Amino acid sequence: MKPNPNPFSGTGVALVTPFDQAMRIDWPALGRIVDHVIEGGVDYVVSLGTTGESVTLDAEEKREVLAFTVQHTAGRVPIVAGFGSNDTRALCDSVREQDFSGIDGILSVSPAYNKPTQEGIYRHYRALDEMAPRPILLYNVPGRTSSNMSAETTLRLARDAKNIVGIKEASGNFDQIGRLLRDRPAGFSILSGDDALALPQLGMGIDGVISVIANGWPRAFSDLVRAGRAGDFDRARALHFDLMDAIDLLFREGNPGGIKCAMAAMGLCEEVLRLPCYPVSDPLRTALRAEVKRGS
């Protein structure tokens, strides 16, 4: 039996980290974004994920972003904090040193670059589980980590680990997702990490999505997820079709370049990214601006 309830279902949004032209964190813009997504109906926010360019933030900036997000959210929705590393010891140290006041959960990506075995992935997460002060969501994204966390490893962690309460599954592998849904223990959440695949995965019975597009289109995407979870697939399908072009454009040249371009067109933040991420090309920028204008 898990010691903590699992509040992570519905729509979570992987927040961008806005920067000004001097590459400093743009605090007023971050406040606007947090208000925008909460007022748009998301169920919780995820700070310091891939979309938040966390790998380009230093330790102090990460602490400041989390503290600001906690203060500005002011209890309106739960907050999940991203913590990941391909060095298990460093990951555990960073979690141990963090003040988790106001933070409701941890999202931890499977180790990148090392390409560990399934046993190595299992033991990495068990080490985190032993000392984590909050519920943990696993994050499987083989396109970024170059290794897949198998359904068997995920289910083993779901059964054995006291704090692991769900997974953001971004493999795009429907057979793997099906096995997770069929064999998971009670209370273990299966969350999609693919905006474009949310509709069919909701049809399979996933519990929600941790979304990129919800930064810019929180109301429409949250309504899509709610409709799908309620079994209203006529409405979910209509919302999916309306968002299809935006989702395609957002990911055409990678994330978070696309979503920051769209959000700049919405007046939420500047289109500034830290290298090696880079703004989108002029043709894509024109197309994204047109899509934002169409939906406004």
N, C-alpha and C positions, 0 to 999 in steps of 0.2 A: 504494500500500500504506500503510495506517494505521500510525503508529509505535507505538501503544499497543494492547494487547489490550482487548477490550470486555467488562467484567464485568457489564454492566447488562442482565439478563434476569430472568425470574421476577417476584417481587413486590417492588416498592419501596414504601415507605410515606412519604407526604408528612406529616411530623410536624407536629402542632399545637405552638404555643408557649404554654405555660400561664402564666397571670398570677394573682397573688394579689389580694385585695380592694383593695389600694392601687395596682393596675395595674402592679406590678413583676413581672419575670420570676420565676416560682416554680421555683427550681432543684431542690428535692427532687422536685417533681412531674415535671419534665422527666426526671430520672433514672428515676423509676418508669415513665414512658412508654417511654423507650428500652429498659429491661429488658423491659417487657411485650411490645413488638413483636418484639424479638430472640428472646425465649423462645417467642414465638408462631410463629416460623418464617419471618419475612420474610427476603428475600435481601439487601436493602440499605435504608438509610434516606436520606431526602431532607430536608434542613434548609433553612429559610428560603424555602419555597415560598409559594404563595397561602394554603394551609391553615395555614401558620405565621404568617399576618398580617404578613408581612415588610415590607409597605409602611408599617406603623405602628411599626416598630422603627428607632431611630436607628443611625448607623454603629457606635457603640461597642457597643450592645446586640447588633447582628448579629455582631460579632467575638466577643463573650462567648458567645453561643449556639453558634456554631461551635466555639469552643475547648472549651466544656463538653461538647458532643456528641462531639467527638473523644476527649476524656479519658474520658468515661463509656462510650462504645462499646468502647474499648480493643481495637480491631482485630477485634472479633467479626464484623462485617459491613462492607462498603464504605459510604462516606459520600459522598453527592452534595450539593453546596451550591448553593442557588439564587442566581443573580445575573441581574438584569434591569433594564432602564431604557429609556425612550423617548428617551434622549440617549446616542448611541453613545459619545461621548467620556467621559461620566460612567461608563458601564458599564466601559469599558476601564480607566479610572483606578481604579475600585473593585476590579477583579480584580488589577490591578498591585500595589495596596497590601495585598492579603490574604496572610496566611501560609497556605499550602496544606499544611502538614505534617499528615499524617493524613487529608487530604481526597482522595478518589479521582476525583471528577468534578464537572462544572459542569452545572447545568440552567439554561438561559437562555430566558426567555419572549420571544416576538416582540414588538416595540415596540407599546405601547398608545397610544391617543388620536391620535397623529400620522396614523394611517392611511397608512403609506408604500406606495409602489408595490412590486411584486415585486422590481424591481431595487434599491430602497432596502432591503428586507428582506435581500436577498442580500448587499449590501455591508455592512450592519450586522453580520451574522454573520461575514463574512470579516474585518472589522476585529477582532472578538473572537478569531477563530481565529488570527490572526497573533501574538497575544501571550498566549494562554491557556496556563497551565502544566499543565493537566490535560485529559483528554478531555471533550468537550462534547456534551450532549444538547440538541437543539433542543426548543422547547415551543410548539406551535401550539394556541391556545385562543381561537378567534374570538369566543366568547361574552363574553370579558373584554377582548379587545384591539380588537374592532371591525374587524379585518381578518384574512382567511384567508391563510395561507402555502400556496400551491398545491403540488401534488405535484411539479410541474416545478421549482419553486424549491428544495424540499427535496432532490430528486434531484440537482440541480445542485450544491448544497452538499455532498451526500454524496460526489460525485465529485471536487470541486475542493478541499475543505478538508482539511487534514492532521489536524486534531484533532477534527472532528465525526464522532461514532461512532453517533448514533442520534437518534430523535425521540420525544418524548411527544406523541402525536397525539390531541387532544381536540376535533376538529371534529365528530365524530359522523357524518362523511360516509363511508359505506361504499365508494363508488366511489373516493374519494380514497385511502382506506386500501388498497384493492385495487391501485391503480396503484403505490403505494409498495412493497407486498409483491412485486408482479410485477417491478418494474424496479430495485429497490435493488441496489447493489453488495454483494458478499460482505462479511459482517462488520458490516453496518449494521443496528442494532436498530430495530424498530418496536414502540413501547410504547403501550398505551392509556392515556388519561387519564380514562376514563369507567367507573366501577365497574359501572354498570348494563348496559353494553354489552360487558363483558369476555368473557362466554360466547360470543356469536356471533363476536366478533373473534378469539378463540382458535381458533375453527373455521376462520377464514380463514388463520391461521398467524402471528399476531403473537407477539412474543417475550416479552411480559409486560405488566404493568400497574403504573403508579405510582398508588397507591390512597389514598383517604381513609378508607374503612371499615376498612382494616387497622390504623388507630390503635386501634380498639376491638375488632375481631374479627380479629386477625392470623392465628390458626390456621385458621379456616374459610376466609378469603379466600385465604390462601397455598395451602391444599389445593386450592381450586377452580382456581387458576392452574396448579398442578403437574399436576392431573388433565387439564386441557385441553391443556397442552403435551405430555403423554404420550399424548394421543389417547383417554383414558378419559372419554368424554363422558357416559356414564351417571352416573358419580360427579360430574363437573363440573356436570351439569344439576341433580342433586339438591342440591348445595351452593348453586348459584345460586338455586334456588327457595326454599331455606331463608333466604337472605339478602335476598330481594327486598323484603320489607316494611321491613326495616331500612334498605336503601339508599334506598327511596322516602322514608322519614321523614327521613333525614339531610339530604337535599337539598331538602326541601319549602319551607323558608324560607331557603335559601342556606347556603353553606359559608364559615366553619367553625362557625356557630352550632349546627347539628345535631350534629356529631360532638363538640363540646365538651359539649353537654348529655348525650349518651350516656356520655361518658367520666366526667363528674361522677357519674352514676348508678353507674358502675363503681368509683368511689373513686380514680380516677387523677389527677384535677385538679379545680379549681373551674370553675364555669360563668361565666367572666369573659372578656369580649372588649373590645378597644379600639375606640372609635368611629372610623369610622362603622359598623362591625359591631356587632351587638346580639344579646343572647340571644333564643332562640325564644319564641314565645307559650306561654301556660299550657296550652292544649289539646295543642299539639305536644309540650310537655315531658312531659305525662302519657302520651301515646302512646309516646314514646321510652323512658320509664322502664319501661313495661309490656313493650316489646320487649326491653329489656336483661334484665328479670326472666325473660322467657320463655326466653331463651338461656342463662341462668346455671345 
